[in-house]
Amino acid sequence: MKSDEIIEKIRNKLKDSDPSKRTVVNTFQFNFTDTEGQLIKSMVFDFKALDIYEGKAADADGSVTITDDDFYLVGTKQTTFDKILEQEKAKVDGDTDAINKMLEKFRLAS
């Protein structure tokens, strides 16, 4: 998956972050698809435990479904998450406040 290197960078940033300075303490389910909409991989971005791992989270605060290609473009700063959402290329569900806090982190990184 093209996004694996981006996910690894995020994982490393989480490991190096100061738990007392966190602004996002939620768990998110990311579902990565191919361009046809078929699921490639499900990843849990657990900002409570400061970890990212493959699988599904039963208690996720929100979920994001996005193509591997689009996530890669966001991660390499070739586009923004906001543009992906405006183009309806990603589906976001769940706790709106938690999702907005997480997306703010993507905005700061772009």
N, C-alpha and C positions, 0 to 999 in steps of 0.2 A: 504494500500500500504506500503510495507517495507520501501520505501524511505522517507516516511513522516517524520520520526525522523531526517533524514539527511537534508531535506528541512527546517525543523524547526530550526536546528542548523545554517544553512546558513542565514535564516531570522533573527535570533537573532544577528548574527555577523553584518549583514547589519545595523540593528537598532543601534548597539553600535559603528559603524564606524564613523569616522570623515569625513563629506562630503567634506572638503577641501583637503583631502589626497587621494581621489578616483583616481584610474587609469583606471577604467572601468566605463563608463557612458552611457552604451547602454542597450537596452531591448532585451531579448532573449525569444523565445518560446521553452519550453521543452515539448515534447510529450512522455509520458511514456506508454510503451506497455507491454503486457504479453509476454511469451516466444513464442507464436504463431504469434506475430506481431499485435495483436488487441489492439487498443487504450484503455488504462485504465483511464488516466487523462492527461489533458493539464494544464501546469502551466506557468505563466509569471514570469520570473526573471527580474525585472525592476531595474537595477542598477542606473538609473537616479533618480528615486523616492525612492531608497533604500527599496524596498518592493518585496515580492514574493506573488503571489495570483493565485488562480485557474481561468482558463479561457484562452482566446486567445487574442493575441496582433495583432491588424491590422497593426501596424507600427514597428514590430520587426526588429531589425538589423540582426538577425540570428535565425536559428532554429536548435534544436537538437532533434533527435528521438532516444530513447534508452530504453532498457527494464528496468523495475523497479528493477529487480535483479541486472543487471549490474551497474546501478546508485548506488544502495546500496553497491555493492562491491567497487566502487570507493570511496564513502563517508566513508566507514569503513576502507579504506586504504588496502584492500585485493588485489586490482589491481589499475592500473592507467588509466586515461582517454586516454592517448596515446596508451596503449595496447588495449583498447576497440576499438579505431579507427583503429589500425593496423589489428585487427582481423575482421574488417568491421562489428562490432556488433552495431555500432551507425552511424547515418546519420547526417551530419552537412551541413547546407546550409546558404548562406547569405554573409554578409560583412566579408571577410577573416580576415582583420586586427582586427575588433571588436571581432570576435570569438577567434582568437589567444590570445588576451588580456585576455578574460574570461578564456580560457583554462589554461593560465599561472597561474591564481589564483588557479585552481584545482591542478596544478603541485606543487605550493608552499605549499599547504595544505597536500600534500601526502608525 
